[in-house]
Amino acid sequence: MSNFALVLAAASGLLLGASLCEGCPFPFEEIGSQCLLFDTLESGNYYDMRLYCTRVAEGARLAKVPTASQLTEIIKYILKFGLDRYNYWIDATDKDLEGYWKWGDGTSVPMGAPYWRYDCDTALTMRPLTNEQQNCAILDKESNYLFADTSCLGNIGELKYCPVCEILT
């Protein structure tokens, strides 16, 4: 066997071995217990970003944040990699029934601390608010990436609303 054939066989074995390894498919990264993609080059409203995630990879969707410890891992990742200039869409909404927040898979979104932000008003109002104009959730830059309810169209201001996509492995 020629040297070229040996190199090719070795490379094929390495590639085959790499495809059998556990972990997240490219371009997703393992963050806590999930395979996530923070795409700061894409931004838009909730509906467009939800569609965007499905186009990134088969089986991908806007991210669900299932536990407080996973939220902590996500916040640490945002801060560690300098992704703290944006709000991020997550797949939580109460658009079907005001006040009943659910994930895209139909399960209930946890309420209260440590998930949702407080407003800095005199009553320290905890989000989400009962407001028919704020039916989608973001990881809110202004509140250290706790959940906040907002219009599904996002903010027309300078702050971008980027997706956090998840893929189940």
C-alpha positions as CSV (number, residue, x, y, z in Angstrom):
1,M,0.0,0.0,0.0
2,S,1.4,3.4,-0.9
3,N,2.0,6.2,1.6
4,F,-0.8,8.1,0.1
5,A,-3.2,5.2,0.6
6,L,-2.1,4.8,4.2
7,V,-2.7,8.5,4.9
8,L,-6.1,8.4,3.2
9,A,-7.1,5.2,5.2
10,A,-6.0,6.8,8.4
11,A,-7.8,10.0,7.7
12,S,-11.0,8.1,6.8
13,G,-10.7,6.2,10.1
14,L,-10.3,9.4,12.0
15,L,-13.3,11.0,10.2
16,L,-15.4,7.9,10.8
17,G,-14.4,7.9,14.5
18,A,-15.2,11.6,14.8
19,S,-18.7,11.0,13.5
20,L,-19.3,8.4,16.1
21,C,-18.3,10.5,19.0
22,E,-20.8,11.8,21.5
23,G,-21.5,15.5,21.7
24,C,-23.2,18.3,19.8
25,P,-23.3,18.5,16.0
26,F,-21.7,21.5,14.4
27,P,-22.4,24.5,14.8
28,F,-24.0,23.7,18.2
29,E,-22.0,23.7,21.4
30,E,-22.5,21.8,24.6
31,I,-23.6,24.3,27.2
32,G,-24.6,22.7,30.5
33,S,-27.0,19.9,29.6
34,Q,-27.9,21.2,26.1
35,C,-26.6,21.6,22.6
36,L,-27.1,25.3,21.9
37,L,-26.2,27.9,19.2
38,F,-26.0,31.6,20.0
39,D,-26.2,33.3,16.6
40,T,-25.4,37.0,17.0
41,L,-25.2,37.5,13.2
42,E,-29.0,36.8,13.0
43,S,-31.6,39.0,14.6
44,G,-35.3,39.6,14.1
45,N,-38.7,39.0,15.6
46,Y,-39.7,35.9,17.5
47,Y,-41.4,34.3,14.5
48,D,-38.5,34.8,12.1
49,M,-36.0,33.5,14.7
50,R,-38.1,30.5,15.4
51,L,-38.1,29.7,11.7
52,Y,-34.4,30.4,11.5
53,C,-33.6,27.8,14.1
54,T,-35.5,25.1,12.2
55,R,-33.4,25.9,9.1
56,V,-30.0,25.7,10.9
57,A,-30.3,22.0,11.3
58,E,-33.0,19.3,11.2
59,G,-34.6,19.0,14.6
60,A,-33.4,22.4,15.8
61,R,-35.7,24.9,17.5
62,L,-35.6,28.0,19.7
63,A,-34.2,26.9,23.0
64,K,-36.1,25.8,26.0
65,V,-34.4,26.5,29.4
66,P,-35.5,23.6,31.5
67,T,-33.9,24.3,34.9
68,A,-32.4,27.0,37.0
69,S,-29.0,25.3,36.8
70,Q,-29.2,25.3,33.0
71,L,-30.1,29.0,33.0
72,T,-27.0,29.6,35.2
73,E,-24.8,27.8,32.6
74,I,-26.3,29.8,29.8
75,I,-25.7,33.1,31.6
76,K,-22.1,32.1,32.4
77,Y,-21.6,31.2,28.7
78,I,-23.0,34.6,27.5
79,L,-20.7,36.5,29.8
80,K,-17.6,34.3,29.3
81,F,-17.7,34.7,25.5
82,G,-18.7,38.4,25.3
83,L,-22.1,37.8,23.9
84,D,-23.6,40.2,26.4
85,R,-24.6,43.0,23.9
86,Y,-27.9,41.4,22.8
87,N,-31.2,40.0,24.0
88,Y,-31.9,36.4,23.0
89,W,-35.2,34.8,22.0
90,I,-36.2,31.6,23.8
91,D,-39.1,29.4,22.9
92,A,-41.5,30.6,25.6
93,T,-44.8,32.2,24.9
94,D,-48.3,32.9,26.3
95,K,-49.8,33.9,22.9
96,D,-52.4,31.1,23.0
97,L,-53.7,31.9,26.5
98,E,-52.6,35.1,28.3
99,G,-50.8,34.3,31.6
100,Y,-50.2,30.6,30.7
101,W,-46.6,30.5,29.6
102,K,-45.5,27.3,27.7
103,W,-42.5,26.1,25.8
104,G,-42.7,25.3,22.1
105,D,-43.1,21.6,23.1
106,G,-46.2,22.4,25.1
107,T,-44.7,22.0,28.6
108,S,-45.1,24.8,31.2
109,V,-42.5,27.5,31.7
110,P,-41.4,27.9,35.3
111,M,-42.6,31.0,36.9
112,G,-41.0,33.3,39.5
113,A,-37.5,33.5,40.8
114,P,-34.8,32.6,39.7
115,Y,-36.1,32.6,36.1
116,W,-38.0,35.9,35.6
117,R,-36.7,39.4,36.0
118,Y,-38.0,42.0,38.5
119,D,-39.0,45.5,37.2
120,C,-37.3,48.4,39.1
121,D,-40.5,50.0,40.1
122,T,-41.6,50.7,43.6
123,A,-43.3,47.4,44.0
124,L,-40.4,45.4,42.4
125,T,-42.9,43.8,40.0
126,M,-41.9,40.3,38.9
127,R,-42.3,39.4,35.2
128,P,-44.1,38.1,33.3
129,L,-46.8,40.8,33.3
130,T,-50.4,40.2,32.3
131,N,-50.2,42.1,29.1
132,E,-51.7,40.9,25.8
133,Q,-49.0,42.9,23.9
134,Q,-46.1,41.0,25.5
135,N,-46.5,37.3,24.6
136,C,-42.9,36.1,23.9
137,A,-39.9,35.7,26.2
138,I,-36.3,36.7,25.9
139,L,-33.2,36.3,27.9
140,D,-33.0,40.0,28.8
141,K,-29.7,41.8,28.7
142,E,-31.0,44.6,31.0
143,S,-31.7,42.1,33.8
144,N,-28.6,39.9,33.5
145,Y,-30.3,37.4,31.2
146,L,-33.3,36.5,33.3
147,F,-36.5,35.9,31.4
148,A,-38.6,38.9,30.4
149,D,-41.8,39.1,28.5
150,T,-41.8,41.4,25.4
151,S,-43.7,41.9,22.2
152,C,-43.1,39.0,19.8
153,L,-42.0,41.6,17.2
154,G,-39.1,42.6,19.5
155,N,-37.8,46.1,20.1
156,I,-37.4,48.5,17.2
157,G,-34.5,50.1,19.1
158,E,-30.8,49.5,18.6
159,L,-30.6,46.4,20.8
160,K,-30.7,43.2,18.6
161,Y,-32.9,40.2,19.4
162,C,-30.9,37.2,18.4
163,P,-31.8,33.5,18.6
164,V,-30.7,30.8,20.9
165,C,-31.2,27.6,19.0
166,E,-31.2,24.1,20.5
167,I,-30.9,20.7,19.0
168,L,-31.8,17.5,20.8
169,T,-29.1,14.8,20.5
